[in-house]
Amino acid sequence: MVKKQKGLSKEEISAMKDYLNEINNNIKQGEKVVLEKIGKMPEPDKTMAKKVHYIITKAAPELVPRLWYGMPAYSKNEKLICFFQNSHKFKTRYSTLGFSDKAKLDDGSMWPTVYALTKLNPTEEKKIISLVKKAIK
């Protein structure tokens, strides 16, 4: 008679721990690369990008930081949700916070997907939090 196993074996548990560590390392590496990229931005883009990164990661910790075309971006289930484009990148007069078509911002038959940022006050911070939370519903 074969004895039935209860739960996972030691080897399976060890393999699962290795897998979870790999995922965590990938996530940490993604954030590391994003923060390095932000650190290389000129001011005032650098300060704004740091603040946007903080706002997004606190509002939606399930989003994974990564680079997208060299810009800080945030994904869910490996699908791009939003990104920060600093003004210096394309020599524009303002930075932008953009959302992909995977973001659930739908509002009727027309809605904005990119927002100009010239400064971040509490009003703008609340708007970003609201947009990011709506985007991942």
Secondary structure as GFF3:
##gff-version 3
##sequence-region A 1 137
A	DSSP	alpha_helix	10	39	.	.	.	ID=ss1
A	DSSP	alpha_helix	45	59	.	.	.	ID=ss2
A	DSSP	beta_strand	64	68	.	.	.	ID=ss3
A	DSSP	beta_strand	71	76	.	.	.	ID=ss4
A	DSSP	beta_strand	79	85	.	.	.	ID=ss5
A	DSSP	beta_strand	95	99	.	.	.	ID=ss6
A	DSSP	beta_strand	114	117	.	.	.	ID=ss7
A	DSSP	alpha_helix	122	135	.	.	.	ID=ss8
###
